[in-house]
Amino acid sequence: MSINQETESPTFQQQIEMTKPRPTEAEDQILKKAVLRLNGHILGFVLGFIGALIIFVATIWLVIKGGENVGAHLGLLGNFFVGYDVTFVGSLIGAAYGFVAGYLSGLLIGWIYNAVVFLKTPKSQR
């Protein structure tokens, strides 16, 4: 008695594929909406924290290093950040400005990203 190709049992790989759970259409839509959107506040907080940390560490590094002309280039930030100078107090002021600039940048990036995603999403999926 020979085994016919049509009645042959599925291969191991086919069995694995058959047992994998498949998301329903509603779950798929929820996942797409959640993944495609950025939270501007979280992105802003992260970018603000990184910006504040960079300015603070760079300023403190130059203060500790010392020298004749401490932080001439970094001191130019004082033109944009009122009150900033290459000192310990200036590093705190610069960190505050860095946080605000990073936070606003994150909000703007998140808003633009979400607007582009909204415009590219078909009306039936919004």
C-alpha positions in Angstrom: 0.0 0.0 0.0 1.5 3.4 -1.1 1.0 6.7 0.6 -0.7 9.3 -1.6 0.8 12.8 -1.7 -2.5 14.4 -0.8 -3.0 12.4 2.3 0.5 12.8 3.6 0.8 14.4 7.0 2.1 18.0 7.3 5.8 18.5 7.9 7.1 19.6 11.3 7.6 23.2 10.1 4.0 23.3 8.8 2.8 22.0 12.1 4.6 24.8 13.9 3.1 27.4 11.6 -0.4 26.0 12.3 0.0 26.3 16.0 1.2 30.0 16.0 -1.5 32.3 17.3 -2.7 34.8 14.7 -3.9 38.2 15.9 -7.5 39.1 15.1 -8.3 42.1 12.9 -9.3 44.2 16.0 -6.1 43.4 17.8 -4.1 44.2 14.7 -5.7 47.6 14.4 -5.1 48.4 18.1 -1.5 47.4 17.7 -0.9 49.5 14.6 -2.4 52.6 16.3 -0.3 52.1 19.4 3.0 51.5 17.5 2.6 54.3 15.0 2.0 57.1 17.5 4.8 58.8 19.5 4.2 60.3 22.9 5.7 63.8 22.5 5.9 64.3 26.3 8.0 61.2 26.9 10.3 62.0 23.9 10.6 65.6 25.2 11.5 64.5 28.7 14.2 62.1 27.4 15.7 64.6 25.0 15.5 67.3 27.7 17.3 65.1 30.2 20.0 64.2 27.7 20.4 67.9 26.7 20.7 69.0 30.4 23.1 66.2 31.2 25.4 67.1 28.2 25.6 70.8 29.0 26.0 70.1 32.7 28.8 67.6 32.3 30.6 69.6 29.6 30.6 72.7 31.7 31.7 70.9 34.9 34.4 69.1 32.9 35.8 72.5 31.8 35.5 74.0 35.3 37.5 71.1 36.8 40.0 71.1 34.0 40.7 74.8 34.6 43.3 76.8 32.7 43.9 80.3 31.5 41.0 80.6 29.2 38.3 78.2 30.5 35.7 77.2 28.0 35.9 80.0 25.5 33.8 78.1 22.9 31.3 76.7 25.4 30.9 80.2 26.9 29.4 81.3 23.6 26.2 79.6 24.7 25.7 82.6 27.0 24.6 84.5 23.8 21.6 82.2 23.6 21.1 81.1 27.2 20.8 84.2 29.3 22.8 83.9 32.6 24.9 80.9 31.4 28.7 81.0 32.0 31.4 78.4 32.4 31.1 78.1 36.2 29.3 75.7 38.5 26.3 78.0 38.8 26.4 78.4 35.0 26.3 74.6 34.6 23.0 74.5 36.5 21.6 77.4 34.5 22.7 75.7 31.3 21.2 72.4 32.4 17.9 74.1 32.9 18.1 75.7 29.4 19.2 72.3 27.9 16.2 70.6 29.5 13.7 73.1 28.2 15.3 73.1 24.7 15.3 69.3 24.6 11.8 69.0 25.9 10.4 71.5 23.3 12.4 69.7 20.6 10.9 66.4 21.6 7.4 67.8 21.6 7.9 69.2 18.1 9.4 66.0 16.8 6.5 64.0 18.2 3.9 66.3 16.9 5.4 66.3 13.4 5.8 62.5 13.4 2.2 62.0 14.5 0.9 64.4 11.9 2.8 62.6 9.1 1.5 59.2 10.3 -2.0 60.6 10.5 -1.8 61.9 6.9 -0.4 58.7 5.6 -2.9 56.4 7.3 -5.9 55.6 5.1 -9.2 57.1 6.3 -10.7 53.7 6.9 -8.0 52.9 9.5 -8.1 56.2 11.5 
